[in-house]
């Protein structure tokens, strides 16, 4: 049994801001399980015709469930899901609603109204260190290989067929229903190539010929995969200096298990642990910060910083990812700070148990375990 207490607490916090929460995330990321764990909630699966029929008259339905908690799972199956949510927000403010879908509101043309100002959003990622069932060090090897979708993580024997079937379901139930694409083989080939090359620089032209489609089609495919959370596009951070790389994003697969599957791996070697660790750190940042606005930094001298977190009006946070803390060297962070002053420089490594700070090459560097990373960032940004 997977218990995601921090997410349940986050839902209660968000309900204090607005009465409607949009819970998004990839298929089988645990949205339904999380919703069913909410005490006193009435659960409605919008995939069922009987449920959609019940919701055809939104006003009557909402009057029948006033002053309660309602879960509308897979709400994008409705013909006009935004209408019900808009009426609820405007006329039934005491009713708490959590609506789920496999992709963002904007990914579906059914949402003619994105409910701006009427809802808060909560993004469900693969399992992170804050989840109760993930003790960290002991299960990291399994987390790398199986991935962080709860059902996949808990499976004792990893089966490639599970990942293949998930991709087929992703095509049939998310892509076809939401985007009506026609070239199944080209799209799925592109998706699997992106997963296999996860963490690499993205050049559209190199994918176009391999997938037998045009460059504009590849860019359209990338936008769809990003909006449906299958990949994270990490764009370059820059401040206008001619020495900085301002194009060519890095694209990461959403989950280590699918990256391992796409690469044909059935065990994680010692040399691959740093690669998968970088994916785990990115997942933690996205999950706990509830933002995909994570960036990277590179210059023309091939100096780089793995991840940059920049909030408006705040100095950017530089985050270096290392499997072992003693492999850190400050060249990239030094070059970054020459152009972008700031005092929060972080190294997150798998062998750090408690946070500590050292001065290296005139820079104050905080070495952080993964479980403390986002808390350190939040404390620093709020200073």
C-alpha positions as CSV (number, residue, x, y, z in Angstrom):
1,X,0.0,0.0,0.0
2,X,1.4,3.4,-1.0
3,X,0.6,6.3,1.3
4,X,1.4,9.8,0.0
5,X,0.7,11.8,3.1
6,X,2.4,15.0,1.9
7,X,0.1,15.1,-1.1
8,X,-3.0,14.7,1.0
9,X,-1.8,17.6,3.1
10,X,-1.1,19.6,0.0
11,X,-4.7,19.0,-1.2
12,X,-6.1,20.3,2.1
13,X,-3.9,23.4,1.9
14,X,-4.9,24.1,-1.7
15,X,-8.6,23.8,-0.8
16,X,-8.2,26.7,1.5
17,X,-7.3,28.8,-1.5
18,X,-9.9,27.7,-4.0
19,X,-12.7,25.1,-4.0
20,X,-11.5,23.3,-7.1
21,X,-8.3,21.4,-7.6
22,X,-7.2,20.1,-10.9
23,X,-5.0,17.0,-10.3
24,X,-3.0,16.0,-13.3
25,X,-0.4,13.4,-14.0
26,X,0.5,10.6,-16.4
27,X,-1.6,7.4,-16.5
28,X,-1.1,5.1,-13.5
29,X,0.7,7.7,-11.5
30,X,-1.7,7.2,-8.5
31,X,-4.3,9.8,-9.0
32,X,-7.3,7.5,-8.4
33,X,-5.6,5.9,-5.4
34,X,-4.9,9.3,-3.9
35,X,-8.4,10.6,-4.5
36,X,-10.0,7.5,-2.9
37,X,-7.9,8.0,0.2
38,X,-9.6,11.3,0.9
39,X,-11.8,10.9,3.9
40,X,-15.5,11.6,3.2
41,X,-15.1,12.1,-0.5
42,X,-17.7,10.9,-3.0
43,X,-15.9,9.3,-5.9
44,X,-17.2,9.5,-9.4
45,X,-15.5,7.8,-12.4
46,X,-16.4,9.8,-15.5
47,X,-15.3,7.0,-17.7
48,X,-18.6,5.3,-16.8
49,X,-21.6,6.3,-19.0
50,X,-23.9,6.2,-16.0
51,X,-21.8,8.8,-14.3
52,X,-21.6,11.1,-17.3
53,X,-25.4,10.8,-17.6
54,X,-25.7,11.9,-13.9
55,X,-23.6,14.9,-14.6
56,X,-25.5,16.1,-17.7
57,X,-27.4,18.6,-15.6
58,X,-24.6,20.2,-13.6
59,X,-26.8,22.5,-11.5
60,X,-29.0,19.7,-10.3
61,X,-26.0,17.5,-9.5
62,X,-24.2,20.2,-7.6
63,X,-27.2,21.0,-5.5
64,X,-27.4,17.3,-4.5
65,X,-23.8,17.2,-3.2
66,X,-23.5,20.6,-1.5
67,X,-21.2,21.0,1.5
68,X,-19.2,17.8,0.7
69,X,-16.2,16.6,-1.2
70,X,-16.5,15.3,-4.7
71,X,-13.9,13.5,-6.8
72,X,-14.5,13.7,-10.6
73,X,-12.0,11.2,-11.9
74,X,-11.0,11.3,-15.6
75,X,-13.2,14.3,-16.1
76,X,-12.0,14.9,-19.6
77,X,-14.2,12.0,-20.7
78,X,-17.2,14.5,-20.3
79,X,-18.4,16.4,-23.4
80,X,-18.0,19.8,-21.6
81,X,-16.0,19.3,-18.4
82,X,-15.2,22.9,-17.8
83,X,-18.9,23.9,-17.6
84,X,-19.5,21.8,-14.5
85,X,-16.4,23.1,-12.8
86,X,-17.2,26.7,-13.7
87,X,-20.7,26.5,-12.2
88,X,-19.3,24.8,-9.1
89,X,-16.7,27.5,-8.6
90,X,-19.1,30.4,-9.2
91,X,-22.3,29.2,-7.5
92,X,-21.3,26.4,-5.0
93,X,-18.1,27.8,-3.3
94,X,-18.5,25.5,-0.2
95,X,-18.3,22.4,-2.3
96,X,-14.8,21.0,-2.5
97,X,-14.0,19.3,-5.9
98,X,-10.9,17.5,-7.1
99,X,-11.0,16.7,-10.8
100,X,-8.4,14.5,-12.4
101,X,-7.1,13.9,-15.9
102,X,-4.1,12.4,-17.5
103,X,-2.9,15.6,-19.0
104,X,-3.1,19.4,-18.3
105,X,-6.3,21.3,-18.8
106,X,-4.8,23.1,-21.9
107,X,-4.0,19.8,-23.6
108,X,-7.6,19.0,-24.4
109,X,-9.7,21.0,-26.8
110,X,-12.7,20.0,-24.7
111,X,-11.6,22.6,-22.1
112,X,-12.8,25.8,-23.9
113,X,-12.5,27.5,-20.5
114,X,-9.3,26.9,-18.6
115,X,-11.0,28.1,-15.4
116,X,-8.4,30.8,-14.7
117,X,-8.8,32.1,-11.2
118,X,-11.3,29.4,-10.3
119,X,-9.0,26.5,-9.6
120,X,-5.6,25.5,-8.3
121,X,-3.5,22.8,-9.9
122,X,-1.6,19.9,-8.4
123,X,0.7,17.8,-10.5
124,X,1.3,14.2,-9.5
125,X,4.7,12.9,-10.5
126,X,6.2,9.4,-10.2
127,X,7.2,8.6,-6.6
128,X,9.6,11.0,-4.8
129,X,11.5,10.9,-1.6
130,X,8.6,12.6,0.3
131,X,6.4,9.6,-0.3
132,X,5.9,7.4,2.8
133,X,6.6,4.1,1.1
134,X,9.9,5.2,-0.4
135,X,12.6,4.9,2.3
136,X,15.3,6.1,0.0
137,X,18.6,4.3,0.0
138,X,17.4,0.7,0.3
139,X,15.0,1.0,-2.6
140,X,16.9,3.3,-4.9
141,X,18.1,0.5,-7.2
142,X,14.4,-0.6,-7.6
143,X,13.3,2.9,-8.2
144,X,15.9,3.4,-10.9
145,X,15.0,0.2,-12.8
146,X,11.2,-0.2,-12.2
147,X,10.5,3.5,-12.1
148,X,8.1,5.5,-9.9
149,X,4.6,4.7,-11.1
150,X,3.3,3.0,-7.9
151,X,2.2,-0.3,-9.5
152,X,5.5,-0.6,-11.5
153,X,7.6,0.2,-8.4
154,X,6.0,-2.4,-6.3
155,X,6.4,-5.2,-8.8
156,X,9.0,-7.7,-7.7
157,X,9.8,-9.0,-11.2
158,X,10.1,-6.3,-13.8
159,X,8.3,-7.2,-17.1
160,X,9.0,-5.2,-20.3
161,X,5.5,-6.0,-21.5
162,X,4.0,-3.8,-18.8
163,X,5.9,-0.8,-20.2
164,X,4.9,-1.6,-23.8
165,X,1.2,-2.0,-22.8
166,X,1.4,1.3,-21.0
167,X,2.7,3.1,-24.1
168,X,-0.1,1.5,-26.2
169,X,-2.6,2.7,-23.6
170,X,-1.0,6.2,-23.6
171,X,-1.5,6.3,-27.4
172,X,-5.1,5.0,-27.5
173,X,-6.5,6.8,-24.4
174,X,-4.5,10.0,-24.2
175,X,-3.1,10.9,-27.6
176,X,-5.9,9.6,-29.9
177,X,-8.7,10.9,-27.7
178,X,-7.2,14.3,-27.0
179,X,-5.2,15.1,-30.2
180,X,-6.5,12.8,-32.9
181,X,-3.1,12.1,-34.4
182,X,-3.0,9.7,-37.3
183,X,0.6,8.5,-37.6
184,X,0.8,6.1,-34.7
185,X,4.1,4.4,-35.6
186,X,5.9,7.7,-36.2
187,X,4.6,9.2,-33.0
188,X,5.4,6.2,-30.8
189,X,8.8,5.8,-32.4
190,X,9.6,9.4,-31.6
191,X,8.4,9.0,-28.0
192,X,10.6,5.9,-27.5
193,X,13.6,7.6,-29.1
194,X,13.2,10.5,-26.7
195,X,13.0,8.2,-23.7
196,X,16.1,6.2,-25.0
197,X,18.1,9.4,-25.4
198,X,16.8,11.0,-22.2
199,X,19.0,13.7,-20.8
200,X,20.4,14.5,-24.2
201,X,20.4,17.7,-26.2
202,X,17.3,18.0,-28.5
203,X,17.8,18.5,-32.2
204,X,14.6,18.2,-34.1
205,X,16.2,17.5,-37.5
206,X,17.9,14.4,-36.1
207,X,14.5,12.9,-35.2
208,X,12.7,13.9,-38.3
209,X,14.4,11.6,-40.7
210,X,14.4,8.6,-38.3
211,X,10.7,9.0,-37.7
212,X,9.8,9.7,-41.4
213,X,8.1,13.0,-40.6
214,X,8.9,16.7,-41.1
215,X,10.7,18.9,-38.6
216,X,7.5,20.9,-37.9
217,X,5.7,17.6,-37.1
218,X,8.5,16.6,-34.7
219,X,8.1,19.9,-32.9
220,X,4.4,19.3,-32.7
221,X,5.0,15.8,-31.3
222,X,7.4,17.3,-28.7
223,X,4.8,19.8,-27.6
224,X,2.2,17.0,-27.2
225,X,4.6,14.8,-25.2
226,X,5.5,17.7,-23.0
227,X,1.9,18.7,-22.3
228,X,1.0,15.1,-21.5
229,X,4.0,14.8,-19.1
230,X,5.8,12.0,-21.0
231,X,8.9,14.2,-21.2
232,X,10.3,17.3,-19.5
233,X,11.9,19.9,-21.7
234,X,14.6,21.7,-19.8
235,X,15.4,24.9,-21.5
236,X,18.6,27.0,-21.2
237,X,18.8,29.8,-18.6
238,X,20.5,32.9,-19.9
239,X,20.9,36.6,-19.3
240,X,21.9,37.8,-22.7
241,X,25.6,37.2,-22.5
242,X,27.1,36.2,-25.9
243,X,29.0,33.4,-24.2
244,X,25.8,31.6,-23.1
245,X,24.0,28.8,-24.9
246,X,20.4,30.1,-25.5
247,X,18.9,27.4,-27.6
248,X,19.0,23.6,-27.7
249,X,17.0,22.3,-24.7
250,X,17.7,19.1,-22.9
251,X,14.8,16.6,-22.9
252,X,14.3,14.1,-20.0
253,X,11.9,11.1,-19.9
254,X,9.3,11.4,-17.2
255,X,10.3,8.2,-15.4
256,X,13.4,6.1,-14.9
257,X,11.6,2.9,-15.4
258,X,10.5,3.9,-18.9
259,X,14.0,5.2,-19.7
260,X,15.5,1.9,-18.6
261,X,12.9,0.0,-20.7
262,X,13.6,2.1,-23.8
263,X,17.3,1.4,-23.4
264,X,16.8,-2.3,-23.0
265,X,18.2,-2.4,-19.5
266,X,17.4,-5.1,-17.0
267,X,19.8,-4.0,-14.3
268,X,21.5,-0.7,-13.4
269,X,25.2,-0.8,-13.6
270,X,27.5,1.2,-11.3
271,X,28.4,3.6,-14.2
272,X,24.7,4.2,-15.0
273,X,23.7,5.2,-11.4
274,X,24.7,8.8,-11.8
275,X,22.6,9.1,-15.0
276,X,19.5,7.7,-13.3
277,X,20.2,9.7,-10.2
278,X,20.0,12.9,-12.2
279,X,16.5,11.9,-13.4
280,X,15.5,11.2,-9.8
281,X,16.7,14.7,-8.7
282,X,14.7,16.3,-11.5
283,X,11.6,14.4,-10.5
284,X,12.0,15.6,-6.9
285,X,12.3,19.2,-8.0
286,X,9.3,19.1,-10.2
287,X,7.2,17.2,-7.7
288,X,8.0,19.2,-4.5
289,X,8.3,22.6,-6.2
290,X,5.1,21.9,-8.2
291,X,6.7,23.5,-11.2
292,X,8.2,22.3,-14.5
293,X,10.1,25.6,-14.9
294,X,13.4,23.9,-14.1
295,X,16.2,25.1,-16.4
296,X,19.8,24.3,-17.2
297,X,22.8,26.4,-18.0
298,X,25.7,26.1,-20.5
299,X,28.2,28.3,-22.1
300,X,30.3,28.1,-25.3
301,X,33.3,26.9,-23.2
302,X,31.3,23.8,-22.4
303,X,30.9,24.8,-18.7
304,X,27.5,23.9,-17.3
305,X,25.2,23.7,-14.3
306,X,22.8,20.8,-14.3
307,X,19.7,22.6,-13.1
308,X,18.7,26.2,-12.4
309,X,15.7,27.2,-10.3
310,X,14.8,30.8,-10.9
311,X,11.8,32.6,-9.3
312,X,10.8,36.0,-10.5
313,X,12.6,38.7,-8.5
314,X,15.0,36.2,-6.8
315,X,18.6,35.2,-7.5
316,X,18.8,31.9,-9.4
317,X,19.6,28.7,-7.5
318,X,22.4,26.6,-9.0
319,X,22.0,22.9,-8.5
320,X,24.7,20.4,-9.4
321,X,23.9,16.6,-9.3
322,X,26.5,14.1,-8.4
323,X,26.3,10.4,-7.6
324,X,29.1,10.9,-5.0
325,X,29.7,14.2,-3.3
326,X,33.5,14.1,-3.7
327,X,33.2,14.1,-7.5
328,X,32.0,17.7,-7.5
329,X,34.2,20.4,-9.0
330,X,33.2,24.0,-9.1
331,X,34.1,25.0,-12.7
332,X,30.6,25.3,-14.0
333,X,29.1,27.0,-10.9
334,X,32.0,29.5,-10.9
335,X,31.3,30.4,-14.5
336,X,27.6,30.7,-13.9
337,X,28.0,33.0,-10.9
338,X,30.3,35.3,-12.8
339,X,27.4,36.1,-15.0
340,X,24.5,35.5,-12.5
341,X,25.3,36.5,-8.9
342,X,23.6,34.6,-6.1
343,X,24.5,32.7,-2.9
344,X,22.5,29.5,-3.2
345,X,24.7,26.9,-4.7
346,X,23.7,23.3,-4.1
347,X,25.2,19.9,-4.7
348,X,22.8,17.0,-4.3
349,X,24.5,13.6,-4.0
350,X,23.3,10.1,-3.1
351,X,25.9,9.6,-0.3
352,X,25.0,12.7,1.7
353,X,23.0,11.9,4.9
354,X,22.7,15.4,6.4
355,X,23.1,18.8,4.8
356,X,26.4,20.7,5.3
357,X,28.1,23.7,3.8
358,X,31.7,24.3,2.6
359,X,33.5,27.1,0.9
360,X,35.1,26.0,-2.4
361,X,36.9,28.3,-4.7
362,X,35.4,31.3,-3.0
363,X,31.9,29.9,-3.3
364,X,29.7,28.8,-0.5
365,X,28.4,25.4,-1.5
366,X,25.6,23.5,0.4
367,X,25.8,19.7,0.0
368,X,22.3,18.3,0.4
369,X,20.6,14.9,0.6
370,X,17.7,14.5,-1.8
371,X,15.1,14.4,0.9
372,X,16.2,17.9,2.1
373,X,16.8,19.5,-1.3
374,X,13.5,21.3,-1.8
375,X,13.2,22.4,1.8
376,X,16.7,24.0,1.5
377,X,15.7,25.8,-1.7
378,X,12.5,27.1,-0.2
379,X,14.2,28.4,2.9
380,X,16.9,30.1,0.8
381,X,14.4,31.7,-1.6
382,X,12.3,33.0,1.3
383,X,15.3,34.7,3.0
